[in-house]
Amino acid sequence: MDQAVSAESQHLEAIAFCAAVNAIRKAKGKVNPEQLPYGSLERMLAEVDVITDTLRMLGLETGIEGLYPTGYR
């Protein structure tokens, strides 16, 4: 039973963390992938940007900042 509660708690924490990342991105004027057409290059770049933002929030640096096309950010 304790493992089930722990797994559910971790799942809820993950959902809250994702919501926080999306809210911060929105406040900064960044688009979230869900706002872009599925399969588009823009959506793929936004997904990479979300991953980069998430890793940054976790205190990790990705070293992929130079991969974005000029003017994307």
Buried (B, 14 or more C-beta within 10 A) or exposed (E): EEEEEEEEEEEEEEEEEEEEBBEEBEEEEBBBBEEBEEEEEEBEBBBBBBEBBBEEEEEEEEEEEEEEEEEEE
